[in-house]
Amino acid sequence: MTQSILDHPLVSERYFFPRREQFKDPFWVDCGEVKLSCFYQQKYPDSKTIVFFHGNGEIVPDYLDLFVPVFDQIGYNLFLAEYRGYSMSTGVPALASMLGDVEHIIKATGQPPEKLVLFGRSIGSLYAVHGVYRFPNIAGLIIESGIAVILERVLMRVHPQELGILLDQLQEAADKDFNHQGKLANYKGSTLVLHAEHDSLVHHAHGKKSYEWAPEPKQIKIFEKGDHNDIMAVNAEEYFRLIYQFLCRLP
C-alpha cells in the first residue's frame, strides 16, 4: 500500500507534539508495527465504554486525574487512547497511518460497537470520526473542538512545495483519508458537537460543519466562553452536564 504524503516526516514534525511520560498500569494495544500505551478502566459491565482520543499536544496521563473520576462517578467505563510516540507508546506519529490504529483500539476494548462512545478532542476528532466510519453501529460520537477539514490545518503548518508536491496532490491525499462528510454519511449513532465560539486554533466553523454532516440524532453547543485549550475548564459544569445528558439518551 502506498504511503500517504500526509505521513511525511515534515507533516508529523509540525503537526504532532509528543511527550514521553510513564503511568501506572498501562493497557497495551498491539497494532502490529507499534504498541500503544493506553488506559482502560472497566468497572461497569452493563454500561457503555467511552473511548477518548486526545489533542496533539496532550497525553493519556493528562486525563487520568480528571476523566477517570468523572466517568467513574456517572457509571461509565473509560478507555483513554494513546498515539504513536506519545507517553510510553512505540513508533512515531503519522497523520494517516494512525487511522489504522483506530480499529485495533476499538477491538481491544472487547466491547461490541453498540456499547461504545467515541470522544475525539481537537486532532482526536480525526480518529473518532474514522472510528464511526469503520464501525457505523457505534452508539455515540462526541466531537470537541474538532477538525472538519484537515487540508486547512495542514496548510497552516506545511507548504506543498516543502513536500515536493502540488496543492492538488495534497488535496487528493486529504480527500482520500479524511473526507469527514463521506465518513459520517452512514453513521447510525448519535452525535454531540462541542466547540468554543472564540476558539483561536480551530475556528468554530469546523464544529458547525461536523454537525451539518452528522446524521440525526445530533446536537451542537457553541460555548460563548473559553478557547481551544480551556473550553473544558471554563465551561466545566455545562460541558460535563451536556455529555452526561447525551450519554443518558443513548439506547
N, C-alpha and C positions, 0 to 999 in steps of 0.2 A: 504494500500500500504506500502510495506517495505521501511523504510528509508534508503537512500544511506549511505554507510560508508563515503562518501565524505562530508556528513553533520556533521560528528563527531566534537564535540566542539574543539578538538585539531587542526583539519584542519582549522576550522573557525578562531581560535585564531591566528594562524600563517600565514594565507593567507589574512585575511582582517584587515584593519586598519581604522575603522570607526571614524569619528569625528562628534560631535554634534554642530550644528550651525543653528540658525534661519534665515530665509529670508522672505522678504515681499511677500505676495500673493502666497503661495504655491498652487500647483494643486494636490489635494489629489487623489491617486489611491487606491481604496479598493480592496485588494487581498484576502479578506476573513479573514484569521487569522492575517494579518498585513495591515497597511496603509502606503503608500509611499508618502513622501513629494517631489513631482516632480515640475517642472516648465513648463508652457505651454504658448507660445506667438503665438496667431493666428491673423494675420493681413492681410493675403493674401488668400482669399477663393479659388482662382483659381490656387494657387501654391501648390507644394508638401510640406510635413512636414518632417523635419529632426528629427529623434528620436536618441538622443545621450546617450550612456552608457559609463560612465567614468571609470577611473582606480581604483584600490583597495585602494589607499591612498588619493583619491580625493573625493570631494563632489560637489553637484549641485552649491552652491554659488561660487565655484572656477571658474565657467564658465559663470557666469552672466555678468560680465563686458566685457568679450571677445566675446563669441559666440553670445550673443543677438544682439549687434550692427552689427557684421559681417554678420550674416544671414538676419538681417533686411535690411541691405544695398543692398544685392543682391536679395531681394524679396522672401525669403522663410520663412515658419513658423518653429518654433523651439520648440521641446519638450525635456527637459533635464530629463532623467530618474534617479530616486534615488534608492538606495538599502536599504534593511532591516537594521535598526540600524544606518543609516547614516543621517546627518542633523537632521530633525525632525521626520524621519520615526520610526515606532514602530518595534518591533521584534529584532532579532539578525541575522547577516549574516550567510548564509548556502549555500555552493557552488552549490549543486544540487537542493535543494528546490527552490532557487531563479530563476531557469529556468521556474518554473510555474508562476512566477510573470510577465514574459515577455508577455504572452498572455493578461493578464489584462492590462498591459501598452499599448500595441498596440490597443486593443479595446477601451481604454479610450481616445485615440486621436480622436475618432469619424470619422476617415477617412478610406476609402477603402484601401486595401493593395497597389493598383496601384498608390496611391498618397503619399506613404511613402518611406523614405530612412532611413535605419538603419545604424548608425555610432557607431562602437564599438572601444574604445581605450583600449589597454592592456587587463586586465581581462574583460573589457566590450565587447571585441570581442566574448567571450563565449556566451553572451546573445544576441548579434546582430546576430550571426550565427544561434542560436536557433530560433530567430525570423523569419528568412527567411526559415528555415526548417518548421516551423509551418504555415507560410503564404508564399508559394513559389512565389506568384504573386507580392510581394513587388517590387517596381520599382528599388531600388538601395541598394547596400551594400557597406559600406566603412569600411575597417579594418585597423586601425592604431596601429602599434607596437603590433600586435595581437598575440594570443596564438593558435597554431595549435594542439599541442599535450599536453593535460592537465597533463598526468601522469608525464611527465618530470618535470613540475613545482611543482607538489605536492611533489614529491620525494626530491626536494631540501629543503623542509621545514619540512616534516614529514616522519619517517621511518615506514613501515608497522607494525613492531613489537610493536611500540608505540600505534598502533590502535588495537592490538591483532589479526592481520590477516597476511596472507601470501601475497607476492608480486603478485601472480597470482590473488588473490581475489581483490586486489586494481586495477589491470589491467582490470579485468572484470567490476568493477564499473565504471572506466573511459570510457571504450568502450561502456557501456550501455547508459550513459548520455552525453558523449562528443566526439562522433565519428564524427568529423567535415567533414571528407571525405564523409561519408554517408549523413550527413545533407545537404551538399552543392550540392549533386548529382542531385537533382530535382529542384534546384532553377532556376527560369525563368528570373530573372532580370540581371542587370549589376553589376559588382564588381570592386572596386578600392582598391588596397592594397598599403599602405604606411608604410615604415619601415626605420630605420636608419641602415646603414651598420655596425656602431660601437655601436649598442645597447648592453649595458653591462648587462642588466637584462633579456631581451628576445631576443635570437640570431635571426639574420635576416633570418636564415633558416626557422623559423616559418612563416614569411611572404611569403617566396617562396613556402612553402607547401600549404598555404591557396590559393595563386594564382594558383598553379598547380591544386588544387582540384575544384576551382570555374569554372563553365561552362562559355563559351563565351556568351556575350562580357565581356572582363575583361582587366584590366590594372594594372601594378605594377610600383612603383617608390621606389627604394632603395636610400635614400639620403646619400651622402658622408659625410655630416656634421651632428653633433648632436648625442645625446644619447637618452635613453628611455624617460627621463623626460624633455628634452628640444628640442626634434625633431620639435615641432611646433614653438617654439620661434626662433630657429636658422635658420629654413627654411621657415619662415612665408610667405614671398611673393609667393614662388613657391608652398608651401603647400596649401594655400588657392586658388591659381590660378588653381591647379590641381583639387581641389574639385569643384570649380565653373565650370570648363570645363566639368567635369564628370556630374554634375547636368544638365548642358545645353544639353548634349547629350541624356538624358533620354527621352523616348517617353511621 
